[in-house]
């Protein structure tokens, strides 16, 4: 699932979840995003070592909402170690 997947697709994926599930965290696309889909907040925290888009280590600070964060990560130095 990508941030720009059509809403009907989100309903296919999220439709079987119990109604009281208000937040969903997913991954694998390495693309950080937060979006609202059918009354649920959907969060993809991104990737530390293989980001899609901006460089750096991506992560999400969950809370009443979700805050996407990026920190500098020197991949070359990590590989050298």
Secondary structure, DSSP 4 states (H G I P E B T S, - for coil): --TTS-HHHHHHHHTTS-TT--EEEE-SS---EEEEETTEEEEE---SSS-SSS-SEEEEEESSSEEEEEE---HHHHHH-
